Amino acid sequence: MKSERTKRTIFFGILCALLIAASSWYSILFDDSRFIAPMELSEYTFRVRDLPMILSGILLVLYILYLLASLIPMILGNRCRKATRQSTRTIHPGLGLLGFLGFIGFLGFWTYRMDKTFFPFLFFMFFGYFGFFYEGKMSNTFMDERYEKNKIKAHRIADKTAIAIIFLAVLFLGQGKLMGNSDYTLAALIIVISLSIALKIFLSTYLLYHYDHDEPLDESGE
């Protein structure tokens, strides 16, 4: 039952991303970039050609609401069981496909050029969902002392890596305007922070999987 729900969630997520991309492409080519370029909603008049953007936008909102309705009870339930459970939660590795939602972040380069909107860059954080693949492969793993030590080690390395990247980005971008433009500086900072958060989420599960399965990373590069 859970497997079917997970597959359905992944399918609808990919479908929504494809519909948004297709409707945006249609709007740019055939509908004067309506709902993408800045427009006065008070002067808006409906046109049949607006339907792809309207419908895809409604579907995206519904999908986000569906995710919230599904994840909130799961999170609350996991917190209640966390004190007593002795094994990791069960999720399907295919849930890692949700990481492809991170590619929506590239729309930020288009929206910034159109109306200086930065919000889509935040979707880069979804790249961290690729880590669900490794978490799924560790489903029902017994959380013994060795596992807990590996978990602490993996999270510590992931945290240090993400914080170091953010620190260097702030140190560099805080020197002044990037390419003489303060907007570029803000956009670069949002992108770096979003990708750093994604890296932290992914790296913590990736490293834990390798540590727990006795697959040490080859530091020699061979």
NORZITA-V6097 format. One record per backbone hydrogen bond with DSSP energy under -0.5 kcal/mol. CO is the residue of the C=O (numbers start at 1). NH is the residue of the N-H. E is the energy in kcal/mol with one decimal. If there is no record, write none. Layout:
CO:NH:E
CO:NH:E
This chain:
1:5:-2.0
2:6:-2.5
3:7:-2.4
4:8:-2.3
5:9:-2.4
6:10:-2.5
7:11:-2.5
8:12:-2.5
9:13:-1.9
10:14:-2.4
11:15:-2.5
12:16:-2.4
13:17:-2.0
14:18:-2.3
15:19:-2.5
16:20:-2.5
17:21:-2.1
18:22:-2.7
19:23:-2.9
20:24:-2.2
21:25:-2.1
22:26:-2.3
23:27:-2.5
24:28:-2.4
25:29:-2.0
26:30:-3.1
26:31:-0.5
27:31:-1.4
27:33:-3.0
31:34:-1.7
33:36:-1.7
33:37:-3.4
39:41:-0.8
40:43:-1.1
41:44:-1.3
47:50:-2.3
48:51:-1.7
50:54:-2.3
51:55:-3.2
52:56:-2.2
53:57:-2.0
54:58:-2.3
55:59:-2.5
56:60:-2.1
57:61:-2.1
58:62:-2.5
59:63:-2.4
60:64:-2.3
61:65:-2.4
62:66:-2.3
63:67:-2.5
64:68:-2.4
65:69:-2.6
66:70:-1.7
67:71:-3.1
68:72:-2.3
69:73:-0.6
70:74:-0.9
71:75:-3.0
72:76:-2.5
73:77:-2.5
74:78:-2.4
75:79:-2.0
76:80:-1.7
77:81:-1.7
78:82:-1.3
79:83:-0.6
81:84:-0.9
81:85:-2.7
86:143:-2.8
88:140:-0.9
89:91:-0.6
92:95:-2.3
93:96:-2.1
94:97:-2.1
95:98:-1.9
96:99:-2.0
97:100:-2.0
98:101:-2.0
99:102:-2.0
100:103:-1.7
101:104:-1.7
102:105:-1.8
103:106:-1.5
104:107:-2.0
105:108:-1.9
106:109:-1.1
106:110:-0.6
107:110:-0.6
107:111:-2.8
108:112:-2.4
109:113:-1.1
110:114:-1.8
111:115:-2.9
111:117:-1.2
112:116:-1.8
116:118:-0.5
118:121:-2.0
119:122:-2.2
120:123:-1.7
121:124:-1.8
122:125:-1.9
123:126:-1.8
124:127:-1.6
125:128:-1.9
126:129:-2.0
127:130:-1.7
128:131:-1.9
129:132:-2.0
130:133:-1.5
131:135:-2.0
132:136:-2.7
133:137:-1.4
134:138:-0.7
135:138:-0.7
136:139:-1.4
138:141:-1.5
141:88:-2.0
142:144:-1.6
144:148:-2.1
145:149:-2.1
146:150:-2.3
147:151:-2.5
148:152:-2.3
149:153:-2.4
150:154:-2.7
151:155:-2.5
152:156:-2.2
153:157:-2.2
154:158:-2.4
155:159:-2.7
156:160:-2.4
157:161:-2.4
158:162:-2.3
159:163:-2.7
160:164:-2.3
161:165:-2.0
162:166:-2.3
163:167:-2.7
164:168:-2.4
165:169:-2.3
166:170:-2.7
167:171:-2.5
168:172:-2.4
169:173:-3.3
170:174:-2.0
172:175:-1.3
173:176:-1.1
177:179:-0.6
177:180:-1.2
178:181:-1.6
181:178:-0.7
181:185:-1.4
182:186:-2.1
183:187:-2.6
184:188:-2.6
185:189:-2.1
186:190:-2.4
187:191:-2.4
188:192:-2.5
189:193:-2.4
190:194:-2.4
191:195:-2.7
192:196:-2.2
193:197:-2.2
194:198:-2.1
195:199:-2.5
196:200:-2.3
197:201:-2.3
198:202:-2.6
199:203:-3.2
200:204:-1.8
201:205:-1.0
202:206:-2.6
203:207:-2.8
204:208:-1.3
205:209:-2.1
206:210:-1.8
207:211:-2.9
208:212:-2.7
209:213:-1.5
210:215:-3.1
211:214:-1.2
217:219:-1.1
218:221:-0.9
